[in-house]
Each structure stands twice: as structure tokens, then as C-alpha cells.
Amino acid sequence: MMTTCAGAPAQAARIVLPGIGAGARHVIDVNREPWRILGRVQTELGARCTGFMVAPSVIMTAAHCLWRDEAANFVQPSSIHFMLGYDTGSWRATARAVRFVITPSYDPYHPLRTSQADHATVILDHALVKTNELLPIFAAEPGAPAMLAGYQQDRMELAMGDLACHVVHVRGQLVDHDCAATHGASGAPLLVQTDGKWGIAGIDATAREGQGGTAVGFTNDGVSNKSVKGK
């Protein structure tokens, strides 16, 4: 991240955000398909990330969003709130977590080294959507059209997204993409297009310096269907 000294010219004061990339980000209508599954994950300690519905009462987000450095532990489930369709202080529905599941292979002290396990399945205290409102799960393929949207640090009150990006590379459980995004998009669904339909291919986990990021794939030995269903 770049910083400037006090007294520097205003035009020189520019923050370079990790992962932004060359793509253009747009405000997303979270009340329209395929973004009706999107919402903001917030803890009572103020942490904010993106999450999305995978079952009527189950969301997924990034595991690192639920970690507390100061306590050297994960947050309590009851402190997690999910606001479906969050937009400038309003939302369509909200629920509190009752439990969450993080794979033991994720190490919060070495998040990059264990990024393939950086996903959390969060079970909510009541259902927020119907099954027919959910998106299908697709395997990521290099070159596939992709989209990524979330509540990013420079526009935290709105869902911002890159609607014209691509899958760059699939590395086992990890899916590299060139979507424009930065911190706060962690936990967002990476959508890919197959046969003209959009589905979820992974969970955004890491913003690379300079461009794009990496998601944990829903297939290729990444997130299992069992985890997605929260069973």
C-alpha cells in the first residue's frame, strides 16, 4: 500500500488497493439475479466481509473473515450477522449464525499457505431464501467468463462488481481470476458462465497485489458438496 507524507500535494495522495486489476467495477443490484444470493457478513466486533446463500439457511464466506487476531481465536457464532441484499444501510432479510464449520486444514496464522482451505460454512438461525432462488454450482475452467461482486473496502455500503472478467488458471483447489476487486470482497462468490447460465465456481479468498485474485474452487477437491449443504 502506498502512503504519502503530510503536506504532499493532494493529487499525489493516492492509495493503491490490492487486487483491483484493470477491470471496471460497477454498482450491483442485489435485488436482481444472479446477485440475490449476496449479502454482507458482519461481526459484533466490526469485521465486515461478503457472504452468499448456498442453502435456505446456510451461507458461505472466507474463513479469515471470522478470525480475531487480538483474541487469537475465531469469533463466537452468535456474534455473526448476515444481511441479505445489503445496500446503504438496508437489507431484504437478516439472520444470526448458530454455528459455523471451518476445515481443520485452514491455519489462520498462515492464511496464504493454507488458502485452499479458506472457506467457512455458516448455519443461520432461520431460512432467508427458498431453494429455487439458489444458484447452481459449476466447475471453473480457464478462460470461462466470470463475475465477482462484494462489499469492498473503498465502497463498503454498496455491492461493487466486475461483470466482465475471466478465470485465468485453475490450480487444483484454487481458481485464479482477473476480476477487479479488493479487500472486503473476501467471501464473495466467483460466478462463471456455462451454456449461457451463471453459477458459483468458488469463494473469493485472496486479492493479489496489482490485479485479480484467487478463489477456493467448489470442485476439483476444493469445497465439497457436503460443506456447501452445511450437513
Protein Blocks (a to p, Z undefined) as FASTA:
>chain_A
ZZddehiafklmccddehklmadcddddfkbcfklmgccdddfkopacddddfbfkbccd
dfklmpcfklopacdfklpccdehiaehiafbdcddfbdcddfkbcfklmmlmmmmmccd
dddfbdfbdfklpccdddddehiacddddddfklmmbccddfbbcdfbdghjaccdfbdc
dehjgoiacdddeehiacdfbdcfbdcehiacddddfbehiacfklmnoZZ
